[in-house]
């Protein structure tokens, strides 16, 4: 699995894998016969959770992989890239551990809503999120400690770092998009 350590403004980084990118927009499917209101709700939810969903899928997948490579900007030393990788993974594990506790604690309380006629949507959502946080936390813990990961310099990511961290870059989105096409990341300008 290829993992990219993508630079963002302010010296921040995110982990990204091309295995989970969506090439087409699934929200505008003409065969879908749902009502307009539900389409709007669904597309709003997808838009609001797109970054979180990719991060979670990546960490969940790390639980089952045995080999991966991390590509990082060539302007970083390998030791710096390893430290940034560990910081990003540890921050994600900490966040999911906290939300696992919160959602897990709210789950028994949501059982009260079983008295209300109809499906207990709150309980189902909290159970789903609790399980998702658990799987993500486990995948992140494995990625942080158990995997032996080769780190590889990528000059395109160095170029991306320079574009993203310039104070003013003329036509920045187009330049970021060009780097994304060279790397193979669809809609890179929306990610960084």
C-alpha positions as CSV (number, residue, x, y, z in Angstrom):
1,X,0.0,0.0,0.0
2,X,1.3,3.5,-0.9
3,X,0.8,6.1,1.8
4,X,1.6,9.8,1.0
5,X,2.6,12.2,3.7
6,X,0.9,15.2,2.2
7,X,2.0,18.7,3.3
8,X,-0.6,21.3,4.3
9,X,-0.3,24.9,5.3
10,X,1.5,25.8,8.5
11,X,3.8,22.8,8.4
12,X,1.0,20.3,9.0
13,X,0.8,16.9,7.3
14,X,-1.9,14.3,6.5
15,X,-1.7,10.7,5.5
16,X,-3.3,9.8,2.2
17,X,-3.7,6.6,0.2
18,X,-4.9,6.5,-3.4
19,X,-6.6,3.2,-2.7
20,X,-9.7,4.9,-1.3
21,X,-10.1,7.8,-3.7
22,X,-13.4,8.2,-5.5
23,X,-12.9,9.0,-9.2
24,X,-16.4,10.1,-9.9
25,X,-19.0,12.0,-8.0
26,X,-21.5,9.4,-6.6
27,X,-23.9,12.0,-5.5
28,X,-25.2,12.8,-8.9
29,X,-26.4,9.3,-10.0
30,X,-29.4,9.8,-12.4
31,X,-30.7,6.3,-11.8
32,X,-31.2,7.0,-8.1
33,X,-35.0,7.5,-7.5
34,X,-34.9,8.9,-4.0
35,X,-36.6,12.1,-3.1
36,X,-34.7,15.4,-3.5
37,X,-34.7,16.1,0.2
38,X,-32.9,12.8,1.1
39,X,-30.4,13.4,-1.7
40,X,-29.6,16.8,-0.3
41,X,-29.2,15.3,3.2
42,X,-27.0,12.5,2.0
43,X,-24.8,14.8,-0.1
44,X,-24.4,17.2,2.8
45,X,-23.4,14.4,5.1
46,X,-20.9,13.0,2.6
47,X,-19.4,16.5,2.1
48,X,-19.1,17.1,5.8
49,X,-17.5,13.7,6.6
50,X,-15.4,13.2,3.5
51,X,-12.0,14.0,5.1
52,X,-12.8,12.0,8.3
53,X,-14.1,9.0,6.2
54,X,-10.8,8.8,4.2
55,X,-8.7,9.0,7.4
56,X,-10.8,6.3,9.1
57,X,-10.7,4.0,6.1
58,X,-7.0,4.3,5.9
59,X,-6.4,3.5,9.5
60,X,-8.9,0.6,9.5
61,X,-7.1,-0.8,6.4
62,X,-3.8,-0.6,8.2
63,X,-5.0,-3.3,10.7
64,X,-5.0,-5.9,7.9
65,X,-2.0,-4.9,5.8
66,X,1.4,-6.4,6.1
67,X,3.4,-4.1,3.9
68,X,3.2,-0.4,3.1
69,X,5.5,2.4,1.9
70,X,5.4,6.0,3.0
71,X,6.3,8.7,0.5
72,X,7.4,12.0,1.9
73,X,8.6,15.4,0.6
74,X,12.2,15.3,-0.5
75,X,13.0,18.5,1.6
76,X,12.5,16.4,4.8
77,X,15.1,14.1,6.3
78,X,13.9,10.5,6.7
79,X,14.0,10.8,10.5
80,X,11.7,13.9,10.3
81,X,9.3,12.1,8.1
82,X,9.2,9.2,10.5
83,X,8.5,11.6,13.4
84,X,5.7,13.4,11.5
85,X,4.2,10.0,10.5
86,X,4.2,8.9,14.2
87,X,2.7,12.2,15.3
88,X,-0.1,12.0,12.8
89,X,-0.9,8.3,13.6
90,X,-0.7,9.0,17.4
91,X,-3.0,12.0,17.1
92,X,-5.6,9.9,15.2
93,X,-5.4,7.1,17.7
94,X,-5.8,9.5,20.5
95,X,-8.8,11.1,18.8
96,X,-10.5,7.8,18.1
97,X,-9.8,6.5,21.6
98,X,-11.5,9.6,23.0
99,X,-14.6,9.2,20.7
100,X,-14.7,5.5,21.4
101,X,-15.2,6.3,25.1
102,X,-17.7,9.1,24.4
103,X,-19.8,7.1,22.0
104,X,-19.5,3.9,24.1
105,X,-20.7,5.8,27.2
106,X,-23.7,7.3,25.2
107,X,-24.7,3.9,23.8
108,X,-26.4,2.6,27.0
109,X,-28.1,5.9,27.5
110,X,-29.6,5.7,23.9
111,X,-31.3,2.5,25.0
112,X,-33.9,4.8,26.7
113,X,-35.2,5.7,23.2
114,X,-36.3,2.2,22.6
115,X,-39.5,3.2,24.5
116,X,-40.3,5.5,21.6
117,X,-42.1,3.8,18.8
118,X,-40.1,3.2,15.6
119,X,-36.5,2.4,15.0
120,X,-33.9,3.6,17.5
121,X,-31.7,5.5,15.0
122,X,-29.6,7.1,17.7
123,X,-28.7,3.7,19.2
124,X,-27.8,2.3,15.8
125,X,-25.7,5.3,14.9
126,X,-23.8,5.3,18.2
127,X,-23.2,1.5,17.9
128,X,-21.9,2.0,14.3
129,X,-19.6,4.9,15.4
130,X,-18.3,3.0,18.4
131,X,-17.4,0.0,16.3
132,X,-15.8,2.3,13.7
133,X,-13.7,4.1,16.3
134,X,-12.6,0.8,17.8
135,X,-11.5,-0.6,14.4
136,X,-9.7,2.7,13.5
137,X,-7.9,2.9,16.9
138,X,-6.7,-0.7,16.5
139,X,-5.5,-0.1,12.9
140,X,-3.7,3.1,14.0
141,X,-2.0,1.3,16.9
142,X,-0.8,-1.4,14.5
143,X,0.5,1.2,12.1
144,X,2.3,3.0,14.8
145,X,4.1,0.1,16.4
146,X,3.9,-3.2,14.6
147,X,4.6,-2.4,10.9
148,X,8.1,-2.0,9.5
149,X,7.7,0.8,7.0
150,X,10.1,1.9,4.3
151,X,10.2,5.7,3.8
152,X,10.8,7.0,0.3
153,X,11.6,10.6,-0.8
154,X,9.3,12.0,-3.5
155,X,10.3,15.2,-5.3
156,X,6.7,15.9,-6.4
157,X,5.7,16.1,-2.7
158,X,8.6,18.6,-2.2
159,X,7.1,20.7,-5.1
160,X,3.7,20.4,-3.4
161,X,5.2,21.6,-0.1
162,X,6.6,24.6,-1.8
163,X,3.3,25.5,-3.6
164,X,1.2,25.0,-0.5
165,X,3.4,27.0,1.8
166,X,4.0,30.0,-0.4
167,X,2.6,33.2,1.0
168,X,1.1,34.0,-2.4
169,X,1.0,31.5,-5.3
170,X,-0.5,32.5,-8.6
171,X,-3.0,29.9,-9.8
172,X,-2.3,27.7,-6.8
173,X,-5.2,25.3,-7.3
174,X,-4.1,24.5,-10.9
175,X,-0.5,23.9,-9.7
176,X,-1.7,21.6,-6.9
177,X,-3.9,19.8,-9.4
178,X,-1.0,19.2,-11.8
179,X,1.1,17.7,-9.0
180,X,-1.8,15.5,-8.0
181,X,-2.1,14.2,-11.6
182,X,1.6,13.4,-11.7
183,X,1.4,11.5,-8.4
184,X,-2.0,9.9,-9.2
185,X,-4.1,11.6,-6.6
186,X,-7.5,12.8,-7.9
187,X,-8.6,16.2,-6.6
188,X,-5.5,16.9,-4.6
189,X,-6.3,20.6,-4.4
190,X,-9.4,19.7,-2.3
191,X,-7.3,17.6,0.1
192,X,-4.5,19.9,1.0
